[in-house]
């Protein structure tokens, strides 16, 4: 355990102006507050906050961070209060402790929604002051170092997995490479102990065998630089076991196939010396294609700057070389913590300076549920990156597998919502195009464009996915409300009443809704029945029907019998104008298109699925008449959107027949979207074809044109698969 005077001496060594009295008081307060509390290892609990403060001192952080490290568990685990801390140690310290306290049970939660909610609080707290994250990382690092004290293996693995998925990526994002690697390796030891032990043994063996080789490589690199007139320090650095294992898994390689287990680092005085050293190394040794990266002219989002290259170096060994200045080295190890060192005159507490943190804040705004936020955050943190450029030269960092849609949302949410296309390096590409390092991306937008639900299938960033989901939820609510309004109007009309939004205001509490649109949306989504809402609005209606029955002496049904669906009767609900795949879905079994007689089937939580009136699938709903809905295409409106019509064709097995088939469809204004050969024989092929058409008349014209072709022996509309 670090003694009180030792902690003060460590801080004073790099910051002579540190508030010694404040640190001493916090040290004593923490010891008294935790008193006789014990950790799982049996050690006094106050050892933990003192060790956390020691880790923060190792980062050369300011007095406020050190004091927060000492006090970070007092509010959560003792009788201390924030107001008491503010009175004793100042408002800044109390706010930092509060930020960390809100997250103190993150690693203890087994319920994912609670974990996600706590992580949301972490993002909000560190956006106000990034030191909250630094203290939390130091807290997690000491907990990981002492994780073996827990007897519960499942708990150890859960904490380790959380460290690997959240805290190590967070350390990487703020440039704290050393802490990231140690957290990863400690987690690796818990999750894959056998694999780690195997790699450690192999590293020890390799170290023993190649000790002379490493020293000779360092000496020769040093000589090459000195001959070039450059003053530099050359260091050899062994990769951590987790880093080696991850590369073996990612590239499916054996340990013996790895060529960069040992990395060599060249530290020079100036930025110009970095490029001078690179020229000397490349001038002497053959470089490996595709392995050069310039993070000096294009720094990583976390501020990391360095030159990376790989060469066939001394003794014909493949080696990885990193070239940087002393300042770059400090930032590479300490990351954002380097900006909090005592020597900085101006300290920037604004965590929102980091693009990745701004993206996480956007996800907080966009995500509907904490679990969704956690899912998107892991996407944002736990992926390798590519660096792309805007037309003006600004750098946008994205995960591997990112597309122009991800790029658009990374620039601004509104650009993402309105993007319709993209140019990459001056060439038009699809929105699914995978971006590569160095691509220049220009997004094409349209004010009338909106996000497509299809985008969610291929985007790679959490921000893009969260924005798309939010937009779709809002659109879906509006579409369900439109449909629900039509359904309620139909029921009210049947019962002889006029429907209005005001009629629903009296039943908002009954259905736990905030406004009439919410009730209508639930009706459109199939969560509420339109007739149930009607009876809630007019509770005396049932009694009135019953009285009429008693007076007449006849059996009068409580509700009017449902007419057999006729597909577009006088009271049918028009579906034209509703966006497909939101409130209304077109059945894939019968592919209805405008002009068909149709019926709707209400599905809870999904809306209405449209079938043709003669679809075989409807047989399964005969015992659920309450789910049938009379709908129409709204014949008064012109056909604008394309719909999928499916045909089955029997075609002669001879050269050019398929070309004839597709040419006829194209000449008649049809667009083939899918084609499948379902049966083959010596003379004929049977093919299912999906065609984008305007309506039944359009499809009928195409079928007639196909029947006129000699190579086509039969063509009919396919009703189901």
ChimeraX attribute file (.defattr): number of C-alpha atoms within 10 A of each C-alpha:
attribute: neighborCount
match mode: 1-to-1
recipient: residues
	/A:1	10
	/A:2	12
	/A:3	13
	/A:4	14
	/A:5	12
	/A:6	12
	/A:7	21
	/A:8	22
	/A:9	15
	/A:10	15
	/A:11	27
	/A:12	18
	/A:13	13
	/A:14	17
	/A:15	17
	/A:16	12
	/A:17	12
	/A:18	17
	/A:19	16
	/A:20	16
	/A:21	10
	/A:22	16
	/A:23	24
	/A:24	15
	/A:25	15
	/A:26	21
	/A:27	25
	/A:28	13
	/A:29	18
	/A:30	24
	/A:31	20
	/A:32	13
	/A:33	18
	/A:34	21
	/A:35	13
	/A:36	11
	/A:37	14
	/A:38	13
	/A:39	14
	/A:40	13
	/A:41	13
	/A:42	9
	/A:43	12
	/A:44	15
	/A:45	20
	/A:46	25
	/A:47	18
	/A:48	20
	/A:49	26
	/A:50	25
	/A:51	22
	/A:52	26
	/A:53	28
	/A:54	25
	/A:55	21
	/A:56	26
	/A:57	24
	/A:58	13
	/A:59	22
	/A:60	25
	/A:61	25
	/A:62	22
	/A:63	23
	/A:64	20
	/A:65	24
	/A:66	29
	/A:67	27
	/A:68	29
	/A:69	33
	/A:70	29
	/A:71	31
	/A:72	29
	/A:73	24
	/A:74	24
	/A:75	21
	/A:76	18
	/A:77	14
	/A:78	14
	/A:79	9
	/A:80	17
	/A:81	13
	/A:82	17
	/A:83	12
	/A:84	12
	/A:85	22
	/A:86	15
	/A:87	10
	/A:88	15
	/A:89	18
	/A:90	14
	/A:91	14
	/A:92	14
	/A:93	23
	/A:94	24
	/A:95	19
	/A:96	26
	/A:97	28
	/A:98	22
	/A:99	25
	/A:100	28
	/A:101	22
	/A:102	16
	/A:103	21
	/A:104	21
	/A:105	13
	/A:106	20
	/A:107	17
	/A:108	13
	/A:109	15
	/A:110	11
	/A:111	9
	/A:112	13
	/A:113	16
	/A:114	16
	/A:115	21
	/A:116	21
	/A:117	17
	/A:118	21
	/A:119	21
	/A:120	21
	/A:121	17
	/A:122	21
	/A:123	22
	/A:124	18
	/A:125	22
	/A:126	22
	/A:127	22
	/A:128	16
	/A:129	19
	/A:130	23
	/A:131	26
	/A:132	27
	/A:133	23
	/A:134	25
	/A:135	26
	/A:136	21
	/A:137	24
	/A:138	21
	/A:139	23
	/A:140	21
	/A:141	23
	/A:142	17
	/A:143	17
	/A:144	22
	/A:145	13
	/A:146	15
	/A:147	22
	/A:148	14
	/A:149	14
	/A:150	13
	/A:151	11
	/A:152	9
	/A:153	13
	/A:154	10
	/A:155	15
	/A:156	18
	/A:157	18
	/A:158	18
	/A:159	23
	/A:160	24
	/A:161	17
	/A:162	15
	/A:163	24
	/A:164	21
	/A:165	18
	/A:166	16
	/A:167	24
	/A:168	26
	/A:169	23
	/A:170	22
	/A:171	24
	/A:172	20
	/A:173	24
	/A:174	26
	/A:175	25
	/A:176	27
	/A:177	20
	/A:178	14
	/A:179	21
	/A:180	23
	/A:181	20
	/A:182	17
	/A:183	25
	/A:184	23
	/A:185	21
	/A:186	22
	/A:187	27
	/A:188	23
	/A:189	17
	/A:190	20
	/A:191	19
	/A:192	13
	/A:193	12
	/A:194	12
	/A:195	14
	/A:196	21
	/A:197	13
	/A:198	11
	/A:199	17
	/A:200	15
	/A:201	11
	/A:202	15
	/A:203	18
	/A:204	11
	/A:205	11
	/A:206	12
	/A:207	15
	/A:208	10
	/A:209	11
	/A:210	12
	/A:211	10
	/A:212	10
	/A:213	14
	/A:214	19
	/A:215	13
	/A:216	14
	/A:217	20
	/A:218	18
	/A:219	14
	/A:220	16
	/A:221	24
	/A:222	19
	/A:223	13
	/A:224	16
	/A:225	21
	/A:226	14
	/A:227	11
	/A:228	14
	/A:229	12
	/A:230	18
	/A:231	14
	/A:232	21
	/A:233	15
	/A:234	20
	/A:235	19
	/A:236	15
	/A:237	12
	/A:238	13
	/A:239	14
	/A:240	18
	/A:241	23
	/A:242	23
	/A:243	14
	/A:244	18
	/A:245	19
	/A:246	11
	/A:247	14
	/A:248	16
	/A:249	10
	/A:250	9
	/A:251	9
	/A:252	11
	/A:253	12
	/A:254	11
	/A:255	15
	/A:256	9
	/A:257	9
	/A:258	14
	/A:259	13
	/A:260	16
	/A:261	19
	/A:262	18
	/A:263	17
	/A:264	21
	/A:265	22
	/A:266	25
	/A:267	23
	/A:268	23
	/A:269	15
	/A:270	14
	/A:271	18
	/A:272	10
	/A:273	18
	/A:274	22
	/A:275	16
	/A:276	17
	/A:277	26
	/A:278	18
	/A:279	14
	/A:280	18
	/A:281	21
	/A:282	16
	/A:283	11
	/A:284	14
	/A:285	15
	/A:286	14
	/A:287	19
	/A:288	15
	/A:289	9
	/A:290	8
	/A:291	11
	/A:292	16
	/A:293	15
	/A:294	15
	/A:295	15
	/A:296	19
	/A:297	11
	/A:298	16
	/A:299	16
	/A:300	20
	/A:301	20
	/A:302	20
	/A:303	19
	/A:304	25
	/A:305	24
	/A:306	26
	/A:307	21
	/A:308	18
	/A:309	21
	/A:310	25
	/A:311	21
	/A:312	16
	/A:313	20
	/A:314	18
	/A:315	10
	/A:316	10
	/A:317	13
	/A:318	19
	/A:319	20
	/A:320	22
	/A:321	23
	/A:322	20
	/A:323	27
	/A:324	27
	/A:325	20
	/A:326	15
	/A:327	15
	/A:328	21
	/A:329	19
	/A:330	15
	/A:331	22
	/A:332	23
	/A:333	18
	/A:334	25
	/A:335	25
	/A:336	25
	/A:337	21
	/A:338	20
	/A:339	18
	/A:340	21
	/A:341	18
	/A:342	20
	/A:343	12
	/A:344	10
	/A:345	9
	/A:346	9
	/A:347	12
	/A:348	13
	/A:349	15
	/A:350	13
	/A:351	22
	/A:352	17
	/A:353	14
	/A:354	16
	/A:355	17
	/A:356	22
	/A:357	21
	/A:358	17
	/A:359	23
	/A:360	24
	/A:361	18
	/A:362	17
	/A:363	24
	/A:364	23
	/A:365	14
	/A:366	20
	/A:367	22
	/A:368	14
	/A:369	12
	/A:370	19
	/A:371	18
	/A:372	19
	/A:373	25
	/A:374	25
	/A:375	14
	/A:376	22
	/A:377	27
	/A:378	16
	/A:379	17
	/A:380	23
	/A:381	23
	/A:382	18
	/A:383	15
	/A:384	11
	/A:385	18
	/A:386	18
	/A:387	20
	/A:388	21
	/A:389	19
	/A:390	17
	/A:391	14
	/A:392	9
	/A:393	10
	/A:394	12
	/A:395	18
	/A:396	21
	/A:397	21
	/A:398	25
	/A:399	20
	/A:400	17
	/A:401	19
	/A:402	21
	/A:403	24
	/A:404	27
	/A:405	30
	/A:406	26
	/A:407	27
	/A:408	26
	/A:409	23
	/A:410	21
	/A:411	17
	/A:412	12
	/A:413	17
	/A:414	14
	/A:415	19
	/A:416	25
	/A:417	23
	/A:418	20
	/A:419	22
	/A:420	21
	/A:421	18
	/A:422	24
	/A:423	17
	/A:424	21
	/A:425	14
	/A:426	12
	/A:427	10
	/A:428	15
	/A:429	15
	/A:430	14
	/A:431	19
	/A:432	18
	/A:433	16
	/A:434	15
	/A:435	22
	/A:436	17
	/A:437	14
	/A:438	14
	/A:439	16
	/A:440	22
	/A:441	26
	/A:442	21
	/A:443	22
	/A:444	16
	/A:445	18
	/A:446	12
	/A:447	11
	/A:448	9
	/A:449	12
	/A:450	18
	/A:451	18
	/A:452	13
	/A:453	14
	/A:454	9
	/A:455	18
	/A:456	17
	/A:457	9
	/A:458	17
	/A:459	22
	/A:460	24
	/A:461	28
	/A:462	27
	/A:463	30
	/A:464	29
	/A:465	25
	/A:466	24
	/A:467	23
	/A:468	26
	/A:469	21
	/A:470	16
	/A:471	17
	/A:472	17
	/A:473	14
	/A:474	12
	/A:475	16
	/A:476	22
	/A:477	21
	/A:478	21
	/A:479	25
	/A:480	31
	/A:481	23
	/A:482	20
	/A:483	26
	/A:484	27
	/A:485	23
	/A:486	21
	/A:487	23
	/A:488	23
	/A:489	19
	/A:490	21
	/A:491	20
	/A:492	19
	/A:493	13
	/A:494	13
	/A:495	13
	/A:496	9
	/A:497	13
	/A:498	13
	/A:499	17
	/A:500	13
	/A:501	13
	/A:502	9
	/A:503	14
	/A:504	20
	/A:505	16
	/A:506	12
	/A:507	19
	/A:508	16
	/A:509	10
	/A:510	10
	/A:511	14
	/A:512	10
	/A:513	16
	/A:514	11
	/A:515	14
	/A:516	19
	/A:517	20
	/A:518	19
	/A:519	27
	/A:520	31
	/A:521	24
	/A:522	24
	/A:523	29
	/A:524	34
	/A:525	27
	/A:526	22
	/A:527	17
	/A:528	18
	/A:529	20
	/A:530	24
	/A:531	18
	/A:532	14
	/A:533	21
	/A:534	21
	/A:535	13
	/A:536	15
	/A:537	17
	/A:538	13
	/A:539	12
	/A:540	11
	/A:541	16
	/A:542	13
	/A:543	11
	/A:544	11
	/A:545	14
	/A:546	15
	/A:547	13
	/A:548	13
	/A:549	15
	/A:550	11
	/A:551	8
	/A:552	9
	/A:553	9
	/A:554	9
	/A:555	10
	/A:556	14
	/A:557	11
	/A:558	13
	/A:559	12
	/A:560	10
	/A:561	8
	/A:562	11
	/A:563	11
	/A:564	10
	/A:565	18
	/A:566	15
	/A:567	21
	/A:568	19
	/A:569	13
	/A:570	10
	/A:571	14
	/A:572	20
	/A:573	23
	/A:574	18
	/A:575	20
	/A:576	20
	/A:577	13
	/A:578	16
	/A:579	15
	/A:580	14
	/A:581	15
	/A:582	20
	/A:583	27
	/A:584	25
	/A:585	18
	/A:586	19
	/A:587	18
	/A:588	16
	/A:589	16
	/A:590	23
	/A:591	22
	/A:592	25
	/A:593	26
	/A:594	22
	/A:595	16
	/A:596	19
	/A:597	19
	/A:598	23
	/A:599	27
	/A:600	27
	/A:601	24
	/A:602	22
	/A:603	15
	/A:604	16
	/A:605	15
	/A:606	19
	/A:607	27
	/A:608	29
	/A:609	20
	/A:610	25
	/A:611	27
	/A:612	22
	/A:613	18
	/A:614	14
	/A:615	17
	/A:616	13
	/A:617	15
	/A:618	15
	/A:619	9
	/A:620	8
	/A:621	12
	/A:622	11
	/A:623	8
	/A:624	9
	/A:625	14
	/A:626	14
	/A:627	16
	/A:628	21
	/A:629	23
	/A:630	24
	/A:631	27
	/A:632	25
	/A:633	21
	/A:634	17
	/A:635	12
	/A:636	8
	/A:637	10
	/A:638	11
	/A:639	16
	/A:640	11
	/A:641	12
	/A:642	15
	/A:643	20
	/A:644	24
	/A:645	26
	/A:646	28
	/A:647	21
	/A:648	21
	/A:649	25
	/A:650	19
	/A:651	21
	/A:652	20
	/A:653	17
	/A:654	12
	/A:655	9
	/A:656	10
	/A:657	16
	/A:658	16
	/A:659	9
	/A:660	16
	/A:661	17
	/A:662	15
	/A:663	13
	/A:664	17
	/A:665	19
	/A:666	14
	/A:667	11
	/A:668	16
	/A:669	16
	/A:670	23
	/A:671	16
	/A:672	17
	/A:673	12
	/A:674	12
	/A:675	14
	/A:676	11
	/A:677	13
	/A:678	11
	/A:679	11
	/A:680	12
	/A:681	9
	/A:682	8
	/A:683	9
	/A:684	17
	/A:685	18
	/A:686	19
	/A:687	18
	/A:688	21
	/A:689	20
	/A:690	20
	/A:691	23
	/A:692	20
	/A:693	26
	/A:694	21
	/A:695	21
	/A:696	16
	/A:697	14
	/A:698	18
	/A:699	24
	/A:700	14
	/A:701	15
	/A:702	22
	/A:703	21
	/A:704	12
	/A:705	15
	/A:706	24
	/A:707	16
	/A:708	12
	/A:709	15
	/A:710	11
	/A:711	20
	/A:712	20
	/A:713	14
	/A:714	16
	/A:715	19
	/A:716	16
	/A:717	17
	/A:718	17
	/A:719	18
	/A:720	14
	/A:721	7
